[in-house]
Amino acid sequence: MVDTCWEDDHKAMDVEVRKEMKQIHLEKVTEDNVGGIVRLRVAKEQKSFVASNDWSLIDAYLSLAEGKPVFPFGIYYGKTLVGFIMMDYGDDWTGYEREAWLNSEDYKFFEGKKYYYVWRFMIDKKYQGRGYGKEAMKLALDFIRTFPCGKAEYSALSYEPENEVAKKLYASFGFKEILGPGYYEEGDEITAVLKL
């Protein structure tokens, strides 16, 4: 059975949608906008930084089918679809179950603590450099802080080490990198955590 928190999560988002439509806002993925979402693209040099949106939506479907809450949204500037963001909720910090991570002080600290994960985040190449990503991240964190599936102490996300733009953006919101043996494989994504 699908977690019912998905049904209640948009009460807070409805307020944003009703505001002036020239602002950045998030809209739930529906049959009306899913085609546009899968057509969004990052720049060629960014393709290794984020999964395609069609794969992201497949991941969302599979998670929902397993009863795990997931929140995919289109990012809009007014009526124009400019990006995509997807979040989920859980308490599993095991990652790829690497021995170094499971024996680390970071893992022992976070183990069993609830968190909201910013799973996917992208702005289409045509709309980058306009501040839309920063505004969308602010809205995503506002949404997370409504705790649609219950309280959590943290929000987490990950990014490729070469993605300096993402690193800078996330740090501006207070995300701190987990140093030492990480959640992911050596040289793979960097995990960063924000205390809510």
C-alpha positions as CSV (number, residue, x, y, z in Angstrom):
1,M,0.0,0.0,0.0
2,V,1.3,3.5,-0.9
3,D,2.1,5.8,2.0
4,T,-0.7,8.2,2.6
5,C,1.6,11.2,3.3
6,W,1.6,11.8,-0.5
7,E,-2.1,12.6,-0.4
8,D,-1.6,15.4,2.2
9,D,1.8,16.8,1.1
10,H,0.5,19.3,-1.4
11,K,-1.5,21.4,1.1
12,A,1.6,23.5,1.7
13,M,2.5,23.6,-2.0
14,D,-0.9,24.9,-3.0
15,V,-0.1,28.2,-1.3
16,E,2.9,28.6,-3.5
17,V,1.0,27.7,-6.7
18,R,-1.7,30.3,-5.9
19,K,0.9,33.1,-5.6
20,E,1.8,35.3,-8.5
21,M,2.5,33.0,-11.4
22,K,5.6,34.8,-12.5
23,Q,7.5,33.3,-9.6
24,I,9.2,30.0,-9.4
25,H,6.9,27.4,-7.9
26,L,6.7,23.6,-7.7
27,E,3.8,21.5,-9.2
28,K,3.1,17.9,-8.6
29,V,3.9,15.6,-11.6
30,T,0.7,14.7,-13.4
31,E,-0.3,13.2,-16.7
32,D,-0.6,16.8,-17.9
33,N,3.1,17.7,-17.3
34,V,5.0,14.4,-17.4
35,G,5.7,14.7,-21.1
36,G,7.3,18.1,-20.6
37,I,9.3,16.8,-17.7
38,V,10.9,13.9,-19.6
39,R,11.8,16.3,-22.4
40,L,13.9,18.6,-20.0
41,R,17.6,18.4,-20.6
42,V,20.8,19.5,-18.9
43,A,23.8,20.8,-20.9
44,K,25.9,18.1,-22.6
45,E,28.8,18.6,-20.1
46,Q,26.3,18.1,-17.2
47,K,24.8,14.7,-18.3
48,S,27.0,12.7,-16.0
49,F,25.8,14.8,-13.0
50,V,22.2,13.7,-12.9
51,A,20.0,10.8,-14.1
52,S,17.5,11.5,-16.9
53,N,14.1,12.5,-15.8
54,D,12.5,9.5,-17.4
55,W,14.7,7.2,-15.2
56,S,13.9,9.4,-12.2
57,L,10.2,8.9,-12.8
58,I,10.7,5.2,-13.1
59,D,12.6,5.2,-9.8
60,A,9.7,7.2,-8.3
61,Y,7.1,4.7,-9.6
62,L,9.1,1.7,-8.2
63,S,9.5,3.4,-4.8
64,L,5.8,4.2,-4.6
65,A,4.9,0.6,-5.7
66,E,7.0,-0.6,-2.7
67,G,5.1,1.8,-0.4
68,K,8.0,4.3,0.0
69,P,7.0,8.0,-0.1
70,V,8.5,10.0,-3.0
71,F,7.7,13.5,-4.1
72,P,8.4,14.4,-7.8
73,F,7.7,18.0,-8.8
74,G,8.0,20.1,-12.0
75,I,9.8,23.4,-11.4
76,Y,7.9,26.3,-13.1
77,Y,8.6,29.9,-13.8
78,G,5.1,31.2,-14.2
79,K,3.5,28.7,-16.6
80,T,6.9,27.6,-18.1
81,L,8.3,24.3,-17.0
82,V,12.0,24.9,-16.3
83,G,13.2,21.9,-14.2
84,F,12.5,18.9,-12.1
85,I,13.1,18.0,-8.4
86,M,12.3,14.8,-6.5
87,M,12.5,14.0,-2.8
88,D,11.9,11.0,-0.6
89,Y,11.7,10.2,3.1
90,G,13.3,7.5,5.1
91,D,15.8,6.4,7.8
92,D,18.1,4.0,5.9
93,W,21.6,5.5,5.8
94,T,23.3,2.2,4.8
95,G,24.0,3.4,1.2
96,Y,26.0,0.8,-0.7
97,E,26.8,-0.9,2.6
98,R,30.6,-0.3,2.3
99,E,32.4,-1.6,5.4
100,A,34.3,1.7,5.8
101,W,31.1,3.6,5.9
102,L,29.2,1.3,8.2
103,N,32.1,1.4,10.7
104,S,32.4,5.2,10.5
105,E,31.5,7.7,13.2
106,D,29.2,9.5,10.7
107,Y,27.2,6.3,10.0
108,K,26.9,5.6,13.8
109,F,25.7,9.2,14.3
110,F,23.1,9.1,11.5
111,E,21.9,5.5,11.8
112,G,18.1,5.2,12.2
113,K,17.5,9.0,12.1
114,K,14.7,10.1,9.8
115,Y,15.6,12.4,6.9
116,Y,14.2,13.9,3.7
117,Y,16.4,13.2,0.7
118,V,16.7,15.5,-2.3
119,W,17.0,12.6,-4.8
120,R,17.0,14.4,-8.1
121,F,17.3,18.1,-9.1
122,M,17.9,19.7,-12.4
123,I,17.2,22.9,-14.4
124,D,16.8,22.6,-18.1
125,K,19.8,24.0,-20.0
126,K,17.7,26.8,-21.6
127,Y,16.9,28.2,-18.2
128,Q,20.2,27.9,-16.2
129,G,22.0,30.9,-14.9
130,R,18.8,32.8,-13.9
131,G,18.6,31.9,-10.2
132,Y,15.8,29.4,-10.8
133,G,17.7,26.6,-9.2
134,K,18.3,28.5,-6.0
135,E,14.7,29.5,-5.8
136,A,13.5,26.0,-6.4
137,M,15.9,24.6,-3.7
138,K,14.4,27.1,-1.3
139,L,10.9,25.9,-2.1
140,A,11.9,22.3,-1.8
141,L,13.4,22.9,1.7
142,D,10.2,24.8,2.6
143,F,8.2,21.8,1.5
144,I,10.4,19.4,3.4
145,R,10.0,21.5,6.6
146,T,6.2,20.9,6.4
147,F,7.2,17.3,7.3
148,P,4.6,15.7,5.0
149,C,5.6,12.2,6.2
150,G,6.6,13.0,9.7
151,K,9.3,14.8,11.6
152,A,12.9,14.4,10.5
153,E,16.1,15.9,11.8
154,Y,17.9,16.1,8.5
155,S,17.8,16.6,4.8
156,A,20.4,15.0,2.7
157,L,21.5,15.0,-1.0
158,S,24.4,14.0,-3.1
159,Y,26.3,15.4,-6.1
160,E,29.3,14.5,-8.3
161,P,32.6,15.9,-7.0
162,E,33.2,17.8,-10.3
163,N,29.9,19.6,-10.0
164,E,31.2,22.8,-8.4
165,V,28.0,24.7,-9.2
166,A,25.9,22.2,-7.2
167,K,28.4,22.1,-4.3
168,K,28.3,25.9,-4.0
169,L,24.5,26.0,-4.3
170,Y,23.9,23.4,-1.6
171,A,26.6,24.9,0.7
172,S,24.7,28.3,0.5
173,F,21.7,26.5,2.1
174,G,23.9,25.1,4.9
175,F,24.4,21.5,3.6
176,K,27.7,20.1,5.0
177,E,29.6,17.4,3.2
178,I,30.1,14.1,5.1
179,L,33.9,13.7,5.2
180,G,35.9,10.5,5.7
181,P,34.6,7.2,4.5
182,G,31.5,8.2,2.5
183,Y,28.1,6.8,1.8
184,Y,29.1,6.2,-1.8
185,E,32.1,4.5,-3.5
186,E,35.4,6.3,-3.5
187,G,35.4,9.0,-6.1
188,D,31.7,8.7,-6.6
189,E,29.1,11.1,-5.4
190,I,29.5,13.3,-2.3
191,T,26.8,13.2,0.3
192,A,25.9,16.4,2.1
193,V,23.5,16.9,5.1
194,L,21.5,19.8,6.4
195,K,20.1,19.9,10.0
196,L,16.5,20.9,9.7
